[in-house]
Amino acid sequence: MTLRKTDADTDAGWKTICALDDIPVLGARVVASKSGDIAIFRTADDEVFAMHDKCPHKNGPLSQGIVHGRQVTCPLHGWKIQLDSGEAAAPDVGCTKPFAVKLVDGQVLLKV
């Protein structure tokens, strides 16, 4: 999926990505952007989070990891990344860039 302008987009830089139901519960969807792939995650509580789709350890694809609570575990080496901040959980150290994301009327919007 690539970012594109739709009629629902606002002037504040928010882009409509998809319906919440298009993202599996405890899963992710990847959006291509000029700054690299962005993974949008959905928790069991239907919270959404977005960050670069690269683990800070060795650039593993976080979108292919396991979502649990408000974390995702990188599929390559098991690092746990906080979905709200992009920070690695101790004892690991590092961060991947988070992006602002929100739900509006069942639609996922990403601020770019």
C-alpha distance (Angstrom), angle and dihedral (degrees) to the residues before:
residue distance angle dihedral
M1 . . .
T2 3.81 . .
L3 3.80 127.3 .
R4 3.78 112.0 -103.0
K5 3.78 136.2 165.9
T6 3.81 117.3 -102.0
D7 3.79 134.0 179.4
A8 3.81 88.8 -101.9
D9 3.81 93.2 59.8
T10 3.78 116.6 110.1
D11 3.78 129.8 -140.0
A12 3.80 90.3 -112.5
G13 3.81 94.4 78.5
W14 3.81 97.7 -94.9
K15 3.82 115.8 141.0
T16 3.79 124.4 -161.9
I17 3.81 107.1 -125.0
C18 3.81 107.8 173.9
A19 3.78 144.8 -52.4
L20 3.80 115.7 -68.3
D21 3.81 87.9 -118.5
D22 3.83 89.2 61.6
I23 3.82 88.8 69.3
P24 3.81 114.1 70.6
V25 3.80 116.9 -122.0
L26 3.83 106.3 -97.1
G27 3.79 88.3 11.1
A28 3.78 142.8 94.1
R29 3.76 144.8 -127.8
V30 3.81 124.5 -148.7
V31 3.79 124.1 -134.5
A32 3.81 121.5 -167.8
S33 3.80 115.1 -134.1
K34 3.80 137.4 168.2
S35 3.80 89.1 -100.6
G36 3.82 94.2 51.2
D37 3.78 136.2 -84.4
I38 3.79 117.3 -31.4
A39 3.80 120.4 -154.6
I40 3.79 117.4 -147.5
F41 3.80 112.5 -159.0
R42 3.80 131.0 -159.9
T43 3.80 120.9 -156.6
A44 3.80 128.4 -152.6
D45 3.83 87.2 -98.5
D46 3.84 91.8 54.4
E47 3.80 93.3 -108.2
V48 3.80 114.0 147.9
F49 3.80 128.0 -146.3
A50 3.80 132.3 176.0
M51 3.80 133.2 -157.4
H52 3.78 141.4 147.9
D53 3.80 108.5 -67.7
K54 3.82 92.0 -120.4
C55 3.78 128.9 97.6
P56 3.83 110.7 -132.3
H57 3.81 89.2 -129.2
K58 3.82 104.8 62.1
N59 3.83 103.2 -20.4
G60 3.81 94.4 -95.4
P61 3.83 115.5 175.0
L62 3.81 102.8 -97.5
S63 3.81 90.4 -170.1
Q64 3.82 87.4 70.0
G65 3.81 92.7 52.0
I66 3.78 130.6 99.9
V67 3.81 116.0 -91.2
H68 3.81 114.2 -145.2
G69 3.77 124.6 166.7
R70 3.80 105.4 -37.6
Q71 3.81 95.0 -27.8
V72 3.79 138.7 81.0
T73 3.78 123.0 -149.4
C74 3.80 114.7 -139.9
P75 3.82 110.7 -119.7
L76 3.82 93.6 -139.3
H77 3.80 106.0 55.6
G78 3.80 107.0 -3.5
W79 3.80 99.9 -106.8
K80 3.81 111.8 161.1
I81 3.80 114.6 -135.6
Q82 3.82 123.7 -164.4
L83 3.81 108.1 -122.6
D84 3.81 94.7 -149.6
S85 3.81 97.4 51.2
G86 3.81 107.9 15.8
E87 3.83 89.1 -125.5
A88 3.79 120.3 142.3
A89 3.81 114.3 -117.3
A90 3.82 116.3 -114.3
P91 2.92 135.5 -60.4
D92 3.82 85.2 34.2
V93 3.80 119.6 71.4
G94 3.80 128.7 -151.6
C95 3.78 143.1 77.5
T96 3.77 139.7 -129.5
K97 3.80 118.8 -152.8
P98 3.81 114.2 -94.5
F99 3.81 122.7 -150.0
A100 3.80 129.9 -151.2
V101 3.80 112.0 -103.1
K102 3.79 132.3 169.8
L103 3.79 143.6 175.4
V104 3.80 120.2 -119.5
D105 3.80 119.1 177.1
G106 3.82 91.7 -25.0
Q107 3.81 93.2 -48.5
V108 3.81 124.3 116.8
L109 3.82 113.6 -131.5
L110 3.80 124.0 -168.8
K111 3.80 125.0 -160.1
V112 3.80 111.2 -137.6
